[in-house]
Amino acid sequence: GFREIDLILGGFADSHLDALDTSEVEAFEHLLDARDLDVYDWIVGRTPTPAEHDTTLMRKLQAFRHARVDAPPETP
């Protein structure tokens, strides 16, 4: 993988995996089989998400990524 998608998916899993329902866990596992660059492009909105990955999980990943990007920087 590449670092950006690893950070997004890893951070999301650390924060949200326990709260996902069975279909979202399955969607997450299915997403891990897709090309990292494609998944990144779908999450950041660079390319449209294909129907098979256009799930509630994808919307949660997109919101998670936006929250991290839009969050104020941490102060030391």
C-alpha positions, -999 to 999 in steps of 0.1 A, spaced: 0 0 0 9 36 1 12 57 32 -19 80 27 -44 52 23 -28 32 51 -32 62 74 -68 68 65 -79 31 66 -58 23 97 -70 54 116 -106 47 106 -103 11 117 -87 21 151 -115 46 157 -146 29 142 -142 -8 136 -159 -18 168 -190 3 159 -194 -11 124 -222 -35 116 -216 -68 98 -223 -54 63 -199 -25 69 -172 -49 81 -177 -69 50 -175 -38 28 -143 -28 46 -128 -62 39 -139 -60 3 -124 -25 0 -90 -39 12 -90 -61 -20 -92 -30 -43 -62 -11 -55 -49 14 -29 -47 43 -54 -83 37 -65 -96 36 -29 -77 68 -21 -92 85 -52 -127 74 -41 -123 86 -6 -109 120 -15 -135 124 -43 -110 125 -71 -129 98 -90 -165 85 -86 -169 55 -63 -180 24 -83 -214 10 -74 -199 -20 -56 -180 2 -32 -206 30 -29 -217 20 5 -224 36 39 -189 25 48 -175 46 20 -194 76 32 -181 71 67 -146 69 53 -151 101 34 -164 119 64 -136 105 86 -110 118 61 -127 152 58 -128 155 96 -91 148 98 -82 172 70 -104 200 83 -94 195 120 -73 223 135 -37 213 139 -27 198 172 -8 220 196 23 207 213 
